[in-house]
Amino acid sequence: MCLGNGTSQTFSIGYDSFLSFLGNGMNKIYADHAATTPLDEDAYQAMEPYLRYEYGNPSSAHSLGRLPQKAITESREMIAACIGAEADEIVFTSGGTESDNWAIKGVALKYQNRGRHLITSAIEHHAVLHSCDFLGNLGFETTILPVDTEGVVHQSVLENSLRRDTILVSVMLANNEIGTVQDVAGLSQVARASRCLFHTDAVQVVGHLPVDVKTLGCDLLSASAHKFNGPKGVGFLYIRRGVELWNWLSGGGQEGRRRAGTENVAGIVGMAVALRKNIAMMNETLIHLNRLSALLLERLTNSGVDYRMNGAKERVPGNVSLSIRGMDGEQILHRLDLRGIAISTGSACNSRHTELSHVVRAIGVPAEYAHGTIRISLGRSNTEEEVIRIADEIRKIVRPIRD
């Protein structure tokens, strides 16, 4: 820590004391797992040697580089097995945003001689939408597919939007704000029939629901470690064999000469361990989260809160998007925060902007409900007692305004 007088001082603070400091002794409830998840203890333990002792560069020819390189190889094989891919189809990145950017821009620039038309949906993450905007400045054209009131992209809409010069379709596997899971297998089949590539942003799904790239039929798939109890700043992009991307990171020959830069060894190891553990616990977690979500909605309904549930029945477990009549989502978020409860109004990537979410607009939430949209995203560490407290605190915030 650098002090104002130019001197430096190192100090440590216990984790429990730090939480107490943040919450002023309050029992905090974290219900924003769609934004990020706590780092799994086993993942942390697996990472620690590569943060402290095994610090060699995995590209080095000497002995200190061999163990880190072996760790990367084993992690790549582990992650590939988790999603039904081959090891050489996994490329490590800095996270979901980079993976999305690389997939969209990389395909467009590599295959532009075949066509300059892209297709995506109205509820994609901004990493996809803004990448398409960027390509628009280079002469590419993007068709934005509408969704229905549940956030579903219909195959017929995609079919009617395909053109002879379409080179890529990008539709997310599940939406980060409302949790809707798309029929990517069906959509990718439509794209394949027109001989164009298919990318899916699976950041909200990998580690939470079964994912098999062959069953999905996708050519590219993005994932991020911190969404499934891994570390921040690391993710991966699945690139089906035979698919080529234009690489914009120039430098060394890392990642099979597809992404230059020294690998984040500790992050890669932690990501692999966290993903494997989440998959091993998936069935148990699904049952737990479905029970908690049902309890939350029952409690809110019985308390007389006037709300709409957003999204489809086929959804990411634990993702509960609600629009409460006559309320302001930002106010609900901040009042819950003062009560020691962390939720979101939508995507954490856009939480500092108070305009209505593009996802809420796309699914047509009525005006009297739209501005009262909040997202409660539960994780395996949440309890029934916490869910009851969340519902009761929302009731306390909403009811005085009604009464």
Beta strands, then each sheet from edge to edge (+ up, - down):
strand 1: 29-30
strand 2: 90-93
strand 3: 117-121
strand 4: 141-145
strand 5: 166-170
strand 6: 197-201
strand 7: 220-224
strand 8: 235-239
strand 9: 307-309
strand 10: 319-324
strand 11: 341-342
strand 12: 373-377
sheet 1: 1+ 11+
sheet 2: 2+ 8- 7+ 6+ 5+ 3+ 4+
sheet 3: 9+ 10- 12+
end
